[in-house]
């Protein structure tokens, strides 16, 4: 069997793009990385890296070797986690990658409850866009991912998919607060705040504009959902967001979520994702269950307000 060291050197070189970057990450000489990869190629009898390129590009055999290494690491992680669980040692690290839309008070409360139940667990939460969250899951940089979309690439599976339509969010005193289903044309003249193009939300709004043949000109464009929430709370304008971003303010009536007749806005979904075939450590599996319960409760809240 190929040695773990050689497989690791190949994997890190492919992940970071160059042997030099891998050597810095591994704190070894570049020549050592090159030599170990060459020995792995001799051992397997196939080239693993395409020659003559400045950045690492794996051959089919190289891809297979890296996939094998990732699977091996994942299985070892799951095995050791189960052993520790059997010893009643509640320690470990869980990495969660999420879109910013999910970072709400309810989400923080759910994490706080989990951490109180498992005080020895270390949890790392990173926020990013849908593409980067999916990449982190695919490369085993995160155990669990939350995206405002459905998985669109092989190698990633959804453990839970729930409807999460985009709503027109207005202040509780706004003139549209009692409106039925609204169209984009209805709000075209309103002062509106929207996320920038890095957000899947904005991309969906663009698709909705095309469906209705309407172009919205936002008064505020930002990469901060908190700023958009404050924009609506101040009464300066409206926004188009999933209800989970503002669910606390919907619950107390400060803000109102208006349904839309636009099919694009109504068809959006939320997904809890993992890599296909990855065996989650016990802690990550239990956190996944907590997240599922939380997301379902948020959907229930949304349905009760429609």
N, C-alpha and C positions, 0 to 999 in steps of 0.2 A: 504494500500500500504506500502511496506517496506520503512523504513526511509532512507534518503540520507546518513546520517552519517554511518549507519550500512553497507550499500552497499559500501560506499567509503572505509571503513576499510577492507572489504573483498577484494575489487578490488586492493587496494594498497598492501595488504598482498600477493595476487596472483602475482601481477606484480613484486614485489621486492623479492619474494621467501620465506620470513619468517615474522612472526608477529613482531619480534624484529626490523627488518629493517623498517617495516611499521610504527611502533611506533616512531622510530627516524625521519622518514620522516614527520610524522604528528605531531610530538612534543607532544605526549601523552604517557602515561604509557603502557607497553606491556599488562598488565592485563586488561586495558581498551579496547584494541583492541580485545583481546581474549573474553572478556565478551560481547562486542557488536556483534561479529560474532556468539557466542553461542545463543544470544537472537534472532538474525536473523534466525538461524536454527530452533529455537522453533517457531518463528512466521510463517515460511514457512512450517514447518512440515517435513523437509527433511535435511539430512546432506549435507553440502556444501563443506567440506574439508575432504579428506581421512585421517583417523587417523593413528598414528604410524609412520609418516614420518618426517624426519628432515626438509625438505623443503616442502612448501605448494604445494599440488596437488589437484586441484578442482575436485569435483564430477560432474556428468552431470548437476545436479541442480546448482552447484556453477558456472559452465561455463555459464549457462543460466542467472544467476543473474548478473554476470559481463558483459555479453553482453547487458543485459537490462540497466545496469548503464551507459555503454559507449554510447549506443544509446540515453539515456536520456540527458547526458551531451552534446552530439553533437546537439541534437534538441534545447536544451536551448541556446547553443552558437549561432546557426543559427538564432533563434528567436530574441535574444538580438541584434545581428548584424543588422538584418533587422529593428528593432525598431530604432537603432541609425542612420541607413542610412536614415530612414524616417525623422529623426530630423536633417538631414544634418550634423551630427557629424562624420567626417571622421577619426575616430580613430579605433584602434584595433591591434591585433597581428596576423601575418601570419608566420607559420613555414613551411619551404621548405627543404626537404631532397633530395640531388642529388648525383650522381656519379661525381667523379672529372673531368671526360671527358667533363662535361657540363660547367665547370667554365672557360669561355673564355671571351675575351674582349667584344664580342657581347652580351653574357649573362649579363655581368656587365652593359653594356649600356642599355639593356632592363630593368633591375632592377632600374637603375638610372632614366630612364624615368618614370617608374611607381611611384617611390618614390617622384619625383617632382610633379606628378599629384595628389598624395595622401600623402602630407607631414606629416600628423598625424599618418600614418600607421607605425607600428614597424614590421620589417621583420627580421626573424632569418633564416639563411641558414647554414645547416650542410652538410658536405661531408662525404660519406661513400661508402661501396661496395653495390652491388645490394641486397644481402641478408639482410643487416642491414637497407637499405632504405625501403625495403618491410616490415620489422618488425616494423619500426617506423610508417608506414602508417597503418598497421594492428592494432596497439595498440593506434592509435589516438595521437601519439606523434608528428606527422607532418600532415599538411593539404594536401600537395601535394608532390609527389615524381617523380623524373626523373631517369629512369634506362636504361641501355644499354642492353635491353632484352625485353621480353614480360612477363606479369604477369603469374606466374606458380603455384599459390596457391589460394585456395578458399578464398573469403573475400576481394580480391583486384581486382579492375577493371581498365581498361585502358581507359582514356578519349581521348587519341590520340595515335595512333601507326603509325610510319613513317619508311620507309626503311632507314637504315644507314649502308651501307656496309663498311667493313673494307678495307682500301686501303694501298698499299705500298707507303709510303711517302719518297720521295728522295729530295735532294737538286736540285735547278734549274740548276746547272752545272753538275749534276751526269751523268755518261755515259748511264744510263738507262732512262733518262728523256723523251726520245721520243719513248719509247717502247710501244707496244700495250698491250694486256692482258698478265700479267706475271704469272708465276707459282711459287710455293714455291721452286721448284727445281732450277729455274732460279736465285733465290736470296740466295741459300743455302751457297754459298761461300762469300757472302757479309758480311761486318761488320754490325751487326744488333743490335738494342736496342729494348727491349720489356718490358712491365709492368710485375710485379711479379704475382705470382699465386693468389693473393688476388683480382685481377681485372678480371671481366668477359671477358675483351678483351683477356687476356692471355689464359683463358680457351677455348675461341673460336679458338684461334690460335692452341692450342693443338689438337682440333677436326679437324682443317684443315690439320694439319700435318699427322694425322692418315688417312685422306681421300686420300692424295697423297702418303703416305708411305715415308714421308720425315721428318727428324729431324733437326730442326734449333738450332744452338748453338749460343746464343746471346753473343755479346761482352759486352753488358751492360744490366743488369736487375735492375729495380728500381721500387719503389712505387710512383714515382713522374712523372706525365705526362709532367710537365714543363721541367724536366731534359731531357726527351726523345725528346721533341721539340727542345731544345738547342743542343742536340746531333746531330740531323739531320741538323740544321741550321749551325753548325760548319763545316759540311762536313765530319765529322768523320765516318758517317755511315747512315743507313736507318732505318726505323721503319715500323710497321704495326699498323695503328690507324684509327679511324673514322675521316672523313674530318673536322667535326666541331671543333676538338681539335686544328687544325692549319688553320682554314678557312681564317684568316687574311693574313697569309703568302702565301696561295694558291692564294688569290685574287691579291696580288701584284707580284706574279710570283717568289718569293724567293724560295718557295717549290713547288713540283709537286706531285700530287696524281695519282698513276698508278692503273688502274683497274686490277683485278685478274680474272683468269678463274676458281678459286676455288669456288665451290658452297657454302661451309660453310661460307667463308668470304663474299660472296655476299648476303647471306640470313639474315644477322643480322638486328635488328630493334631497334628503340628508342621508349620508352613508357612514357607517362605522366600518373601517376597513383594516384588513391584515394581509400579509403576504400569503399566497397560496402555498399550502404545505407546511407553514411554520407552526411548530408546536410551542404554544405560549407558556412561559413560566406560570406557576400557580398564581402569583401575585397579579400578573398582567391579566390572566384569565378572570380573576375575581373583579378586578377593576373594570374589565370589559362588561361583565354582568351588571355592575353598578351603573355604568354609562348607558347601557341598554334600558334599564329601568328609568333613568333620568330622562332620556330622550323620549321615551314613550309617554312619560308624564307631561312633557312639554307639548307633545302632539295632542294629548288629551285636553290641555289648557287651550290650545289653539282651536280645537273643534268646539269647545264649549262656548267660545266667543263668536263663532260664525253666525 
